[in-house]
Amino acid sequence: MFFVDLAEPWDVVRFMITSVNRNVTVSFKDSNLTVISGVITVPGGDVTRQHEVRYDDKGRRRIRHMEIRANDVVRFDTFKFRR
């Protein structure tokens, strides 16, 4: 498990995950570390497949942290942030 602390709050965060052998979970949190997205599960399977993870906070600009739980090696790519 690891946390990603964002320097500023965002409305939308999206990124790609690859090389997923086992399920990976992602949750987006506000500045108080309260989960605002629910838990998003990226299913394990074909390691060559890409999975998009996206959370849209509908203009409330509360996304400050991400918690990612993986039991294996995963790769992240193409992070995009929007206000």
Summary of the structure (lengths in Angstrom):
residues: 83
radius of gyration: 12.4
end to end distance: 26.7
largest distance: 35.7
contacts: 221
relative contact order: 0.44
helix: 0%
strand: 63%
